[in-house]
Amino acid sequence: FVAAKTNLNAVRNEIATGGYSLYNLRASYDDKKYRVNFGIENLLNKLYALPQGGAYLGQGNTMSMNGVPWGTAVAGMGRTFYVSANMKF
């Protein structure tokens, strides 16, 4: 759980962000010689803004037809799948 960012510093051009919570799913299988990890981060694919992620400071709508407005909070990572394997020597 992450609380909303409301204490802003005007000198740093900080912007307010809403609070959010993410659900992650992780599992692993461990053998004497091998280990396999797998998981899903941001299971529900929630759109959220990172409180310390900064702001997009591009040219806004002048860059393209669907430009991002100036001062929009940078979004956090979407749903991510991963698998890893380790082998012991």
C-alpha positions in Angstrom: 0.0 0.0 0.0 1.3 3.4 -0.9 -0.3 6.6 0.4 -1.1 9.6 -1.8 1.6 12.2 -2.2 0.2 15.5 -1.0 3.2 17.2 0.6 4.7 18.9 -2.4 7.9 21.0 -3.0 7.3 23.8 -5.6 11.1 24.3 -6.1 11.4 20.7 -7.3 8.2 20.9 -9.4 6.7 17.9 -7.5 3.2 16.9 -8.5 0.5 15.2 -6.4 -0.1 11.5 -7.0 -2.8 9.2 -5.7 -2.4 6.3 -3.4 -2.4 2.7 -4.7 -1.9 -0.9 -3.8 -0.5 -3.6 -6.0 -0.9 -7.4 -5.9 2.1 -9.6 -6.9 2.1 -13.4 -7.2 5.4 -15.3 -6.8 6.3 -19.0 -6.5 9.3 -21.2 -6.8 10.3 -24.8 -7.0 13.5 -25.9 -5.3 15.4 -29.1 -6.0 18.8 -30.3 -4.8 20.5 -28.9 -7.9 17.9 -26.6 -9.5 15.7 -23.7 -8.5 13.0 -22.2 -10.7 11.2 -18.9 -9.8 8.2 -17.5 -11.6 5.8 -14.7 -10.9 3.5 -11.9 -11.9 4.1 -8.3 -10.7 1.1 -5.9 -10.7 -1.3 -8.9 -11.2 -4.4 -6.7 -11.8 -2.5 -4.4 -14.3 -3.4 -1.3 -12.2 -2.5 2.1 -13.7 -0.6 4.1 -11.0 1.8 7.0 -10.7 5.0 6.6 -8.8 5.2 9.3 -6.0 8.9 9.9 -6.7 8.9 8.9 -10.3 8.9 12.5 -11.5 6.8 14.1 -14.2 6.7 14.0 -18.0 8.0 17.5 -19.1 7.7 17.1 -22.9 6.1 19.5 -25.3 2.6 18.3 -24.6 0.2 18.0 -27.5 2.6 19.7 -29.9 4.7 16.6 -30.2 2.0 14.4 -31.8 -1.8 14.0 -32.0 -1.9 12.0 -28.8 0.8 13.7 -26.9 1.1 13.6 -23.1 0.2 16.9 -21.4 3.0 18.7 -19.7 3.5 17.8 -16.0 1.8 14.4 -16.1 3.0 11.9 -13.5 5.2 9.1 -14.9 3.2 5.9 -14.7 4.5 2.8 -12.9 5.2 -0.6 -14.5 2.2 -2.5 -15.9 1.7 -6.3 -15.5 5.0 -8.1 -15.8 5.6 -11.8 -16.0 9.0 -13.4 -15.2 10.7 -16.8 -15.0 14.2 -17.5 -13.8 16.2 -20.7 -13.3 19.3 -21.4 -11.2 21.6 -24.4 -11.2 23.9 -25.2 -8.3 27.4 -26.5 -9.0 
